[in-house]
Amino acid sequence: MDNYAKELKLPVMRFELDAMVELATRQEWSYYRLIRELLEKEHENRTEKRKKQKIRRANSPELKYLEELDVKKLPKDAQVALNELETLEFIREGRNVVLYGNPGTGKTHLATALAIRACEEDMTVLFTTVPRLLTQIRECRSQKKLTQLERNFEKYDLVICDEFGYVSCDKEGGELLFNHLSLRAGKKSTIITTNLAFNRWNEIIKDKVLVAAMVDRLTHKAFIINMTGDSYRLKETKKSWLICKIRNNKLLL
């Protein structure tokens, strides 16, 4: 029995069969119910494994969950949009989300938490930074593997492109990024996090026409969320500094 279950990849049958049979005997289950219960547990086990695998493959730098968000500390735009975003309808509708504002206000946390929720809903997700994506595009192009990269990029239900605006790119880089993101436009959902308002994107990509086209393509029917506010990290730093100061003062007394 154990060999069959191992070969067929049925862990519940391998490790829980005796306990399930004992329970079925005590409660006088029919054979039909016992089989159904075993299959249900196998299904639950595989579903849970698949979710964890999708979260791992999403390549998120951290595991951040929507439940961990302190909603009251989010910028007002995010507070208003959160109820709709967490339903994930924007992904099913292929709508983009642009989170813009100063560093430390929860842009990456919110994007990551939505990505994790999408994985839990059995969606396929990719988390990347814009600099990393550009490097990958260039490498695949030089290795003549760009077509495969583009095909894979198109298929994800959700792509998070983090940190747009931290590193500038030349005209070629801007064109490569525009072409790559355009593959998903109107069909699949992309979340962009950026520290720059749209009128400053030409600081990163010098071609004004290209910037205008990129903004137009990314913002069509998108959620545009202003994440400008007080920095979480700065608050935590000030809080830690204050605690240390209080402790030091106590030691001096």
N, C-alpha and C positions, 0 to 999 in steps of 0.2 A: 504493500500500500504506500509506504513512504517513498519508494523509488518512483512509482507512478506519479505521485503528487509532486515530487521534486522535478521530474522531467516535464510535467505539464505546467509547472510554475504555479502551483496552488498552495501557497503557504498556510492558509487556514486549514486545509485538509491535512497538511503535514503536522502542524503543531497544535491544532485545537480539536481534531476529530474526536478523540477519546472523551474530552470534556463535553463536547456537543452531544455525543451519543448518550453519555450519562444523564445529561439534562433532559434529552428527549425521552429517555426511559422513565425518569421520575415524573415528568409531566405528561406522559403517555401521548407523545406526538405521533402522528402518522408518518410513514416513510416519506410521503410527499412533502410534509411540512419540514422534516429534517433536511431533505435535499434543498428545499427553498431557503431555509435559514443558512445553510452552508454557502449557497450561491450568493445570497445577499451579503454575507460577511466577506466573501471573496471580492465581490463587486466594490464594496466600501473600501476594502484594503487597496485595491488597484486604483480606485479614484483618488484616494489620499496620496498614494505614491506618485501618481501622474501629476497632481498639483505641486507636490514638492519638487518633482523633476522640472516642471515648467518654471517654478520660481528660481531654481538653480540655473537653468538655461537662460533666463532673462538677463543674467549677468549684472544684477543690481549690486552696487557697492555695499549697501546695508539693507537689512530687513526692517522696513518702516511700515507701520500699519495705520490705517485710518483711525482705529480706536485709540491710538497713542497721541493723536493730534489734540492739542489744547485749542479748541475752536475759538474760544474767547480771545486768544492771543493772535489769531490770524488777522491779516488785513481785512477790512470790511468787504471788499470785492470777493475775496475767497470765502468768507463766511456766507455770503449770499449764494454763491455758486455751488458750494459744497454739497448741498442736498441733492442737486441735480447731477453733479459729477459722480457721486458715489453710487448712483444707479447704473453707471456704465453705459447709459443709452448713447452717449456721445461716441463711444467706440462702435456700437452696433450701427450707428448712422454714418460712420466714417468722418466725423467732425474733429477738427484739430482743437488743441488748447494751447494758448500762449500765456505763460506765467512770467510777467516782467516786474522788475523792481530791484531795490538795492539788496546786497548780500545779507544773508542771515535771517530772512523773514519767512522761511519755510517752503520755498519754491521746490527744492529738490525733495524734501520730505513729502510734500503733497503729491508730487509726480510719482515718487517711489511707492507711496502707499496706494495710489490708484493702480499702479502696475501690479502690486502684490494682490490686490482685490481682483484684478482681471485674471491673474493666474489661478486664483481660487475659483473663478467662474469658468475655468477650463479654456481660457483664451491664450493665444501665443503672444509673447511679449519680448521686446528687446530693449535693454537699457544701454545707452552709449553716451559719450560726451561728443560734442561737435569736433574738437581737435582729434579725438581718437577715430571718429568716423572718417574724417578727411584723410588721415594717415592710412586707414584701411582701404579707402577708395583708390588712393594713389598706388598702394602696393599691389592691389588686385589688377589695376590697369597695366602696370609694368609687367606683371606675370601673366597677362592675357586671361585673367579670371574675373574680369569686371562683370561680364554678363551673368555669371552665376551669382555673384554678390547682389546684383540688382534684382534677380529673380527671388532670392531669399528675402531681401529687404521689402519687397512688395507684399509678401505673403503674411507678415506679422499682423495680428489684429491691432496691436498697439506698439508704437516705437516712441521711446523717450529720448530726445536729444538734449542733453544737459549742457549747461555752461556755454551757451552761445554768447559771444561778446567778450570772453576772457582772453582769447588769442585772435589776433587779426590774421587775415589770409589775403593772398594776392588775387588778381583777377581770375587766374586759372582755378585757384582753390574755390573762389566764389561760384564760378560756373559749374564746377564739379559738384559742389554742395547743392546748388539750385537744381541741377539735373537729377540728382539722386532723390532729393526730397519731393520733387515733382512726380516721381513714380507713384507716390501714394496719394497725391492730391485728388480729393473728391471721392476716393474709394476706401481708404484706410485712415485710421486715426493716428496723429502724431502729436506728442506733447513737446513743446519747446520751452525751456527755461532760459531766461536771459536777464542780465543786469542792466540792459539798455532799452530805453523806449525806442519805438520804431524810427523816430526822427534822428536817432543816433546810430542806426545800423550802418550808415555809410562810413562810420569811423572804423569799422571792421572790414567791410567790403567797399573798396573805393569806387567801384562802378555804380553810379547813381541809377542808371537804367535797370541794371541787374537787381539792385536792392529793391527798387519799386516793384519789379516783377515778383521777387521772392516774397515780399510783404503781401502783395495781392494774392498770391497763390496760397500762402500759409493761413491767411486770415479769413478766407472766404467761408462763411457760415461757421466760423470758429468761436470758441469762448476766449475772449480777451480779458485777462484778469490782472488787475493792478495789484502787485504784491509789495508795494512800497510801504515801509513801516519801520518800527524799531527792530533792531537785530536781536534775535534770540541769543546768539553767541555773545554779543556785547553785554546783554543783560546778565547772562550766566557768569561772565568774567567779573562784572561789577559786584554781583552777589557773592562770588567766591572771595573777591578782594575784601569785601565788607566783613565777611565771616572771619577771615584771617586777621583782620585789624582788630575785631572784637576780642578774639582769642588772645592776641598778643597783649592787648590792654589789660586783660584779666591776669595774664602771667606777670605783668609788671606791678600789679597791685599787691 
